[in-house]
Amino acid sequence: MKSKLIASGLFLFTALSQATGIPVPEFKGDIKLACEAVLCLSSDTHPSECAPALSRYFGINKKFWSDTVNARKNFLQLCPASSNAGMPELVNAIANGAERCDAAYLNKFLYEEKEVQECSGGKDPDCWRETYYRIKNELPNYCRAYVNHEWTDLNSTLRYEGSPEWIKKDSVAGWNNSGGRWVD
């Protein structure tokens, strides 16, 4: 709904500008792609018109993730509207959250581990260390900012199911089938 309002606003602005004779700049190149990327990444629907902008945006990759986020943010900031009220927060939310806030990503990267020393009972206890894993049940700040931004319309059904119980390393092959996990 929110993205429809943004798109409607842009359409109305263009129509009024044409009716009043006020020239509307026609964006080209990276500026055009940056503006399109902001619109496309603010919605969960990606029509074919989004393909060039999304390809350009997701094609920005650096050696370190923080550099990738900064480069993608700089790309989005090429759009002249990116400095308008509320837009810097949207651009930041997109740069940090797009592609990283779905169940597959969160289940792969949002885990924690701990080591516990366990000992057998008896006169001469035998001790060993066990490693446990679990998927965190709290949505990261970057996802909350992206999914809950007032100008995004992601219709996210993302939720955590189950309980965040610790699973032994031995059973890690099936750890997404037990304990808690993120689902779309």
Summary of the structure (lengths in Angstrom):
residues: 184
radius of gyration: 22.6
end to end distance: 19.4
largest distance: 93.0
contacts: 482
relative contact order: 0.13
helix: 51%
strand: 15%
